[in-house]
Amino acid sequence: MVDLSLLKIGSPGPFLPPWDNALKNAKLIDTLGYDSMAFPDHFAGFVPESIWTPDITPLALVQPSPHTYYEMSTIMAACAAVTERVKLISSVTEPIRRNPVLLAQTFLTLDHVSHGRTVMGIGAGEIENVKPYGLDYSGQVTRLREALKIIGKIWTTQEPFDYDGKFYKLRNAVMSLRPAVEGQPPQMWIAAHGPKMLSVAAEFGDGWLPTVLRPVDYGARLREIMRYRKKLNRTGQFTAALWNWCILDDDPAECDRMMHTPLAKAFALLYPGSEWKRLGFTHPFGDDFYPLRDYVPMDISREAALHAIDQVPDKVLREFYMSGNADAIVGMLEEYARQGLQHIIMWNGTGMFDLEKTRSSYKVMKDVLAFVKG
């Protein structure tokens, strides 16, 4: 067995109306002993509204649209104000919709509201949140690198400064808000998967926050980051985190049933085409399909979505989801821990696939948490 006592467990943070329920859930997450809450920064969700119908998901009966999100920094601040110990993580923001100076100010403000419990999870952005809204989705890695330089500068100086980059040009820019504790700004966790982004994580990150990686791939990429860090002589604290979709139930057969529902298959379309090809399948959107770059669910008709869903094979589903009862999930966490995982955000999607399983799925999460905490 692997010692999981140091592993941190995160839960989805509340991001849906009604407001009072969101704050109530934040307090509950804090009380139950979760180490973090993760908050998406989205305009659009991952599901085409063309299939957000009761025959595909019962959730459509209570939530009219899959594209419903509270503004990230507002709900993070509100949850910080009603909790005491849990970390609050953006998972993740980006510098396309949010100017880096605003990001620096926003997360310093959250740092004060939370008394140092905020983590800035940040990546290069998803096209679904950018292109439909008239924003430019190009040069994402260069843009992120420039933004992180600016944010880091603001967090370490009160003096006006200039910056002359490709995407950002500042002259006598100043933003004098300091961290809640001087010299201890919020941590930056970088959402990175490819080689260029892994180098960004190594150069600027205090942590790494990818999504949906097999343990073997997770370990290989973490080692690559650490090699980059060694070359850069970066020796400070670094948190190896992961964000994973979960389907949870005491009965593994129920997990299998929910995994094969149309909506669960729709989410599995987010698995890159290269991963489908490795498993011996062709992604409905092509072998070179990469969701962060290519996926805009609002552009997908019901007919196209249903056709794609019908092509999702069992092997893809079983790699895409962490699925099972508490014992099975603990076994998976041990595999990741062997590869260096230190903090996992278990994004429990069970209730989307069967509303009646929502409460019992969170019991499984509590059982996993209890095992890890000893």
ROBA-718920 format. One line per 10 residues: their letters; for each residue z, y, x of N, C-alpha, C. Coordinates in steps of 0.1 Angstrom, whole numbers. Each point is the difference from the previous one (the first is absolute). Layout:
REM ROBA-718920
A) Z:Y:X:Z:Y:X:Z:Y:X; ...
***
This chain:
REM ROBA-718920
MVDLSLLKIG) 0:-12:8:0:12:-8:0:13:9; -6:10:-6:0:13:7:11:9:-6; 7:7:8:11:9:-4:-6:12:-7; 2:1:-13:-6:12:-7:10:11:-3; 12:-1:6:11:9:-3:-3:14:3; -10:3:10:-3:13:3:-13:5:-7; -6:-9:-8:-12:4:-8:4:10:-11; -8:11:-1:2:9:-11:-9:-3:-12; 5:1:-12:-7:-3:-12:-2:13:-8; -13:3:-3:-3:12:-9:-5:-4:-13
SPGPFLPPWD) 2:8:-10:-5:-2:-14:-10:11:-3; -8:-2:-10:-8:11:-6:9:11:-4; -3:12:3:7:12:-6:-6:3:-13; 8:6:-9:-6:4:-13:-10:11:1; -11:-2:-7:-11:10:1:-7:2:-14; 6:-6:-10:-6:1:-14:10:7:-9; -5:7:-11:8:4:-10:6:-11:-8; 11:2:-7:7:13:-2:9:4:11; 3:12:1:7:6:12:14:-6:1; 7:0:-12:14:-4:1:1:-15:4
NALKNAKLID) -9:-8:-4:0:-14:5:-3:-1:15; -9:9:5:-3:0:14:13:2:8; 8:10:-4:12:3:8:10:-11:-2; 1:-6:-12:9:-11:-2:-4:-11:9; -12:-3:1:-5:-11:9:3:2:14; -2:13:5:3:4:13:15:-3:4; 9:4:-10:14:-3:2:3:-15:1; -7:-7:-8:2:-15:0:-4:-6:13; -12:4:5:-5:-5:13:10:3:11; 6:12:0:10:4:10:12:-9:-1
TLGYDSMAFP) 5:-2:-12:12:-7:-3:-1:-15:4; -12:-6:-2:-2:-14:2:-1:-3:15; -2:10:9:1:-2:14:-14:-1:7; -10:3:-7:-13:1:7:0:10:11; -7:-2:10:0:9:12:-10:12:-2; -10:-2:-8:-9:11:-2:-7:-1:-14; -5:12:-4:-9:1:-11:-13:6:5; -12:-6:-5:-13:5:5:-7:7:-12; -6:11:3:-7:8:-10:-14:2:3; -9:-4:-9:-15:2:2:-3:15:-1
DHFAGFVPES) -11:4:7:-5:14:-1:-15:-2:-6; -1:-1:-13:-13:-3:-6:-3:10:-11; -13:3:-1:-5:5:-12:-5:-12:-9; -7:-9:6:-6:-11:-7:7:-13:4; 0:-10:-10:6:-13:3:-11:-9:5; 3:-13:1:-8:-10:6:-9:-8:-10; 2:3:-13:-7:-8:-10:-10:8:-8; -12:-4:-2:-9:7:-8:5:2:-14; 0:12:-5:5:2:-14:-8:-8:-10; -13:-4:4:-8:-8:-9:6:-13:-4
IWTPDITPLA) 9:-5:9:6:-13:-3:15:2:-3; 5:12:-1:14:2:-3:1:-1:-16; 0:-12:-4:0:-3:-15:10:-11:-2; 5:-2:-12:10:-10:-3:-4:-14:3; -13:-3:-1:-5:-13:3:1:-4:14; 0:11:9:1:-2:14:14:1:5; 8:9:-5:14:2:4:8:5:-12; 11:-6:-3:9:5:-11:6:14:3; -1:3:13:5:14:4:-7:11:-7; -13:-3:-3:-8:10:-7:6:4:-14
LVQPSPHTYY) 8:-8:-5:6:3:-13:11:11:1; 6:1:12:11:10:2:-4:11:10; -10:-2:8:-4:10:9:-15:2:-2; -4:11:-5:-14:2:-5:-11:0:11; 5:3:13:-10:1:11:5:-6:13; -8:-6:8:4:-4:13:2:11:10; -4:12:-4:0:11:10:11:10:-3; 12:-5:-2:12:8:-4:10:0:12; 2:12:6:9:1:12:7:13:-1; 13:0:2:7:13:3:-5:5:14
EMSTIMAACA) 0:13:1:-3:6:14:11:-5:9; -5:-5:12:9:-7:9:12:7:5; -2:13:5:12:6:6:10:5:-11; -5:2:-12:10:4:-10:9:-11:-4; -6:-12:-2:8:-12:-4:9:-4:11; -5:1:13:8:-4:11:12:9:1; -2:13:-2:12:10:1:10:-3:-11; -5:-3:-12:9:-3:-11:8:-12:2; -7:-11:5:7:-12:3:10:1:12; -4:9:9:9:2:12:13:7:-5
AVTERVKLIS) -1:9:-10:11:7:-5:10:-8:-8; -4:-12:-5:9:-8:-8:3:-13:7; -3:-2:13:3:-12:7:8:5:12; 6:-10:7:9:3:11:-4:-7:14; -6:-11:-1:-2:-8:13:-14:-5:2; -8:-2:-10:-13:-6:1:-10:9:6; -8:-5:9:-11:8:6:-11:2:-10; -7:12:1:-11:3:-8:-12:1:8; -10:-8:-3:-12:-1:9:-13:3:-9; -8:9:6:-13:2:-7:-9:-11:5
SVTEPIRRNP) -7:-7:-10:-8:-11:4:-13:-1:-7; -10:8:6:2:10:10:-8:12:-4; 4:11:7:-7:13:-2:-12:1:10; -7:11:-1:-11:2:10:-3:16:1; -7:4:10:-2:14:3:-13:6:-6; -6:-7:-10:-12:5:-6:3:8:-12; 8:-5:-9:5:7:-12:11:10:4; 7:-3:10:12:7:4:-2:6:15; 0:13:1:-2:6:13:12:-4:9; -2:-2:13:10:-5:8:12:10:1
VLLAQTFLTL) -2:13:-1:12:9:0:8:-2:-12; -7:-2:-12:8:-3:-12:7:-13:1; -7:-10:6:7:-13:2:13:2:9; -2:7:10:12:3:9:11:6:-8; -3:10:-8:10:7:-8:6:-9:-11; -9:-7:-6:5:-9:-11:10:-10:5; -3:-7:11:8:-10:5:13:5:7; 0:12:5:12:6:4:9:4:-11; -6:4:-11:8:3:-12:6:-13:-6; -8:-10:0:5:-13:-5:11:-5:10
DHVSHGRTVM) -1:3:12:10:-4:10:13:7:-3; 0:12:-5:12:7:-4:6:-6:-13; -9:-1:-10:4:-5:-13:7:-14:2; -6:-8:8:5:-14:2:11:-2:11; 3:11:7:9:0:11:-4:-10:10; -13:1:4:-6:-8:11:-5:-14:-4; -2:-3:-13:-4:-13:-4:-15:-2:-3; -8:10:4:-14:0:-4:-9:-5:12; -9:-8:-3:-10:-5:10:-14:5:-5; -8:6:8:-13:3:-3:-10:-11:4
GIGAGEIENV) -3:-8:-10:-11:-10:1:-13:7:-2; -9:-1:10:-13:8:-1:-11:-8:6; -12:2:-6:-12:-7:5:-12:9:-1; -12:-6:1:-12:8:1:-6:3:-14; 6:-7:-11:-5:3:-13:-8:-10:-6; 0:-1:-14:-8:-9:-7:-11:8:-8; -12:-5:0:-11:8:-6:2:2:-15; 7:-9:-6:2:2:-15:8:12:-3; 8:5:9:8:12:-2:-6:12:5; -12:-1:6:-6:11:7:-14:4:-6
KPYGLDYSGQ) -9:-9:1:-14:3:-4:-2:4:-14; 7:-6:-10:-2:4:-14:5:14:-3; 9:5:9:6:13:-2:-7:11:8; -12:-2:5:-7:10:7:4:3:14; 7:-10:6:5:2:14:-8:-9:9; 0:4:13:-9:-6:10:7:-12:6; -6:-12:-1:6:-12:6:-9:-4:12; 3:7:11:-8:-3:13:10:3:11; -3:-6:12:8:3:11:15:-3:-2; 3:-10:-7:14:-1:-5:10:-2:12
VTRLREALKI) -4:-8:10:9:-3:11:2:13:8; -11:7:3:2:12:8:8:10:-8; -2:1:-13:7:9:-8:15:-3:0; 3:-13:-1:14:-4:0:7:3:14; -7:-3:11:5:3:13:3:15:1; -9:9:-4:2:14:1:12:4:-9; 1:-6:-12:11:3:-9:14:-4:6; 0:-11:7:13:-5:5:4:9:12; -10:5:8:3:9:11:7:13:-6; -6:5:-11:5:12:-6:14:-2:-6
IGKIWTTQEP) 2:-11:-7:13:-3:-6:10:-1:11; -3:-7:11:9:-2:11:4:13:6; -10:9:1:3:13:6:9:8:-8; -2:0:-13:8:8:-10:14:-5:1; 2:-13:0:13:-6:0:8:2:13; -6:5:10:7:1:13:0:15:5; -6:9:-7:0:14:4:2:9:-11; 5:12:2:1:11:-10:-9:11:3; -7:-1:11:-9:11:5:-14:-1:-6; -6:11:-3:-14:0:-4:-9:-7:10
FDYDGKFYKL) -10:-7:-5:-9:-8:9:-14:0:-5; -10:-3:9:-14:-1:-4:-4:-14:1; -10:-4:-8:-5:-14:2:-15:1:-4; -9:-5:9:-14:1:-2:-6:-14:0; 0:-6:-12:-6:-14:-1:-13:0:-8; -5:-12:-2:-12:-1:-8:3:3:-15; 11:-5:-5:3:1:-14:10:11:-3; 9:4:9:10:10:-2:0:10:11; 0:13:-4:0:11:9:12:9:-4; 10:1:9:11:9:-3:1:11:10
RNAVMSLRPA) 5:11:-5:2:12:9:13:6:-4; 9:1:10:13:6:-2:7:-7:-12; -2:-13:-1:7:-7:-11:15:-3:3; 8:3:-10:14:-2:2:6:-6:-13; 10:-9:2:7:-6:-11:13:-4:5; 10:8:-2:13:0:7:11:-9:-6; -3:-7:-11:10:-9:-5:3:-11:10; 12:-3:2:5:-10:10:4:-13:-7; 0:-11:7:5:-12:-6:15:1:-5; 4:-8:-8:14:0:-5:10:-1:12
VEGQPPQMWI) -4:-8:9:8:-1:13:-10:4:11; 3:10:7:-9:6:10:-3:-11:10; -13:-1:3:-5:-10:10:-2:-14:-6; 2:-1:-13:-2:-13:-7:-9:2:-12; -13:3:2:-9:1:-11:-2:-13:-7; -6:-1:-12:-3:-12:-7:-9:-9:9; 2:-13:-1:-8:-10:7:-14:1:-6; -10:-3:8:-14:-2:-4:-3:-15:1; -4:-6:-11:-5:-14:0:-15:0:-4; -8:-5:9:-14:1:-2:-6:-12:-6
AAHGPKMLSV) -8:2:-11:-7:-11:-6:-13:-3:8; 0:-11:7:-11:-2:9:-4:-15:-1; -14:-2:2:-5:-14:0:-10:-2:11; -10:9:1:-10:-2:10:4:6:14; -7:-3:11:3:4:13:3:14:2; -8:9:-6:2:15:2:13:4:-6; 3:-5:-12:12:4:-7:12:-6:7; -1:-12:5:11:-6:7:4:8:12; -10:6:7:2:9:11:7:13:-5; -3:5:-11:7:11:-6:14:-3:-3
AAEFGDGWLP) 3:-12:-6:13:-4:-2:8:-1:13; -6:-5:10:7:0:13:3:13:6; -9:9:-1:1:14:6:10:9:-8; 0:-1:-13:7:10:-8:11:-6:-8; 0:-13:-3:9:-6:-10:13:-4:6; 10:2:-9:13:-6:2:1:-14:-7; -11:-3:-7:0:-13:-7:-15:-3:-4; -1:-12:-5:-14:-5:-5:2:-5:-14; -9:4:-9:1:-4:-14:-14:-5:-5; -4:-12:3:-13:-5:-5:3:-7:-13
TVLRPVDYGA) -11:-5:-6:1:-7:-13:-7:-13:1; 5:-11:-6:-6:-12:-3:-7:-6:13; 8:-4:9:-5:-7:12:7:-14:1; -8:-10:4:6:-13:3:10:1:11; 10:-8:1:10:1:11:-7:0:14; -10:-9:2:-6:-1:13:-8:13:3; -6:6:-10:-7:13:3:10:11:2; 11:0:-8:10:10:2:5:0:14; 4:-12:5:5:-1:14:-10:5:10; -13:-4:-1:-10:4:9:-2:15:1
RLREIMRYRK) 0:6:-12:-2:15:0:13:7:5; 12:-5:-3:12:6:5:0:-1:15; -4:-11:6:0:-1:14:-10:10:6; -11:2:-7:-10:10:5:6:14:0; 7:4:-11:7:13:0:10:1:12; 7:-11:2:10:1:11:-6:1:13; -12:-6:2:-7:2:13:-5:14:1; -5:6:-10:-3:15:0:12:8:3; 11:-3:-6:12:8:3:4:-1:14; -1:-12:6:4:-1:14:-9:8:9
KLNRTGQFTA) -13:0:-3:-9:8:8:3:15:-1; 5:4:-12:3:14:-2:15:4:4; 7:-11:5:14:2:4:8:5:-11; -3:-5:-12:9:3:-12:10:-11:-1; 13:4:1:10:-10:1:11:2:-11; -2:9:-9:10:3:-11:-1:-11:-11; 9:2:-9:1:-9:-12:-13:-1:-7; -3:-12:-4:-13:-3:-7:3:-11:-11; -3:3:-12:3:-9:-11:-13:-7:-5; 0:-13:1:-11:-8:-5:2:-4:-14
ALWNWCILDD) -8:7:-9:2:-2:-15:-12:-6:-6; 0:-3:-13:-11:-6:-7:2:2:-15; -11:3:-6:-1:2:-15:-8:-12:-6; 6:-8:-8:-7:-12:-6:2:-1:-15; -11:-4:-6:0:-3:-15:7:-13:-2; 9:-1:-10:8:-11:-3:-1:-5:-15; -1:-13:-2:2:-6:-13:11:-9:1; 11:2:-9:13:-6:2:4:-7:-12; 5:-12:1:6:-7:-11:8:-13:5; 10:-4:-7:8:-12:5:-9:-12:-1
DPAECDRMMH) -10:0:-9:-9:-11:-2:-13:2:7; -3:-7:11:-13:2:7:-12:-2:-9; 1:-8:-10:-12:-2:-9:-2:13:-7; 10:7:-4:-2:13:-7:-6:10:10; 3:0:12:-6:9:10:-15:-3:1; -3:-13:0:-15:-4:1:-7:5:-13; 6:-2:-11:-6:5:-13:-3:15:1; 10:8:4:-2:14:0:-10:4:11; 0:-7:11:-9:3:11:-15:-1:-5; -2:-9:-9:-14:-2:-5:-3:7:-13
TPLAKAFALL) 8:10:-4:-3:9:-11:-11:10:5; -8:5:-10:-11:9:4:5:12:8; 11:6:-4:5:12:7:4:-3:15; 7:-12:2:3:-4:13:-12:-2:9; -10:-6:-6:-13:-1:7:-7:13:3; 2:10:-9:-6:13:2:6:6:12; 14:-1:2:6:6:12:-4:-7:13; -3:-13:-1:-4:-8:12:-14:4:4; -7:8:-8:-13:5:5:2:11:11; 13:4:2:3:9:11:1:-7:13
YPGSEWKRLG) -1:-13:1:0:-7:12:-14:2:6; -1:5:13:-12:3:6:-11:-11:0; -12:4:0:-11:-10:0:1:-9:13; 4:5:11:2:-8:12:10:-11:-2; 10:2:-7:10:-10:-3:-5:-11:-9; -8:4:-10:-7:-10:-9:-9:-9:8; -8:7:9:-9:-8:8:7:-10:9; 11:4:6:8:-9:9:4:-12:-8; 3:2:-13:4:-11:-8:-12:-8:-6; -12:4:3:-12:-7:-4:-6:5:-13
FTHPFGDDFY) 3:12:-4:-5:6:-13:-7:13:2; -8:4:-9:-6:13:1:6:9:-11; 5:12:5:7:9:-9:-11:5:-10; 4:2:-13:-10:5:-10:-6:13:4; 7:8:8:-5:13:4:-7:0:14; -1:-12:6:-7:-2:13:10:-3:12; -6:-7:10:8:-4:11:6:12:8; -6:12:-1:5:11:8:8:9:-9; 4:-5:-12:8:9:-9:14:2:7; 4:13:0:13:4:5:6:9:-10
PLRDYVPMDI) 11:-4:-6:5:8:-12:3:14:2; 7:3:12:4:14:2:-13:9:1; -11:-5:5:-12:7:2:-10:0:-12; 1:-11:-8:-11:-3:-9:4:-1:-15; 13:-1:-3:4:-4:-13:4:12:-8; -8:3:-11:3:10:-9:0:-6:-14; 11:-4:-5:0:-8:-13:-6:7:-12; 1:13:0:-6:7:-11:-15:-1:-1; -6:-4:11:-15:-2:0:-4:-14:-5; 9:-9:-3:-3:-14:-2:0:-2:-16
SREAALHAID) -11:-5:-5:-1:-2:-14:8:-13:-4; 3:-1:-13:8:-12:-4:-8:-13:3; -13:0:-2:-8:-11:3:0:-4:14; -1:10:9:1:-3:15:13:-5:4; 11:6:-6:13:-3:4:3:-15:-4; -3:-3:-13:2:-14:-4:-8:-10:8; -12:3:3:-8:-9:9:6:-2:13; 6:11:6:6:-1:13:13:-9:-1; 8:3:-11:12:-8:-2:-3:-15:-1; -10:-3:-6:-4:-15:-2:-2:-6:13
QVPDKVLREF) -3:7:11:-4:-6:13:12:-1:9; 12:5:-4:11:-1:9:5:-14:1; 0:-6:12:4:-14:2:15:-1:2; 5:-12:-2:14:-3:2:5:3:14; -8:-3:10:4:2:14:3:15:3; -9:9:-6:2:14:2:13:5:-7; 3:-5:-12:12:4:-7:12:-4:8; 0:-12:6:12:-5:7:2:7:13; -10:6:6:2:8:12:4:15:-4; -5:4:-11:2:14:-4:14:3:-4
YMSGNADAIV) 6:-10:-7:13:2:-6:11:-8:7; 12:6:2:12:-7:3:5:-5:-14; 0:-13:-2:2:-5:-13:10:-12:1; 9:-1:-10:9:-11:0:14:4:-5; 9:-10:2:14:2:-3:7:6:12; 13:2:-1:7:6:11:-1:-8:13; 1:-14:-1:-1:-8:12:-13:2:7; -11:0:-9:-13:1:6:-2:14:7; 5:10:-7:-1:14:6:7:1:13; 12:-6:1:8:0:12:-7:-7:11
GMLEEYARQG) -7:-11:-3:-8:-7:10:-11:8:5; -6:8:-9:-11:9:5:5:11:9; 12:5:-4:6:11:8:4:-5:14; 4:-13:1:3:-5:13:-13:-1:8; -11:-3:-6:-13:0:8:-3:14:5; 2:10:-8:-3:13:4:10:5:11; 12:-4:-2:11:4:10:-3:-6:13; -6:-12:1:-3:-6:13:-11:9:7; -8:7:-8:-11:8:5:5:15:3; 13:3:-3:5:13:4:3:9:-12
LQHIIMWNGT) -2:-5:-12:3:9:-12:15:4:0; 2:13:-3:14:5:-1:3:6:-14; -10:4:-8:2:6:-12:-11:-3:-10; 3:-6:-11:-11:-4:-10:2:7:-13; -10:6:-5:0:5:-14:-7:-10:-9; 8:-6:-8:-4:-10:-9:-5:6:-13; -13:2:-1:-6:7:-12:-1:-10:-11; 10:0:-9:0:-10:-11:-9:3:-11; -11:-7:-1:-10:3:-10:1:-9:-12; 10:-9:0:1:-11:-10:-2:5:-14
GMFDLEKTRS) 7:11:-4:0:5:-13:-13:4:-5; -9:4:9:-14:4:-4:-7:-12:-6; 3:-12:5:-7:-12:-3:6:-8:-12; 13:3:-2:8:-5:-12:12:8:-2; -1:9:-10:11:9:-2:14:-7:-2; 0:-11:-6:12:-7:-3:6:-6:13; -7:0:11:5:-4:13:6:11:9; 0:12:-5:4:11:8:15:-1:4; 9:-2:-9:14:-1:3:3:-12:9; -6:-12:-3:3:-12:8:-6:2:14
SYKVMKDVLA) -11:7:2:-6:2:13:9:8:9; 7:10:-6:9:8:8:13:-8:3; 3:-10:-8:11:-9:4:-3:-7:13; -13:-5:1:-4:-7:12:1:10:12; -4:12:-2:1:10:11:15:1:4; 9:1:-10:14:1:3:5:-12:7; -5:-12:-3:4:-12:7:-5:0:14; -12:5:3:-5:1:13:9:10:8; 3:12:-6:8:10:6:14:-6:4; 6:-8:-10:13:-5:3:-1:-10:11
FVKG) -10:-8:1:-1:-9:12:-1:7:13; -9:10:0:-2:8:13:13:7:4; 7:6:-10:12:7:3:12:-9:3; -1:-13:-3:10:-9:2:12:1:-9
***
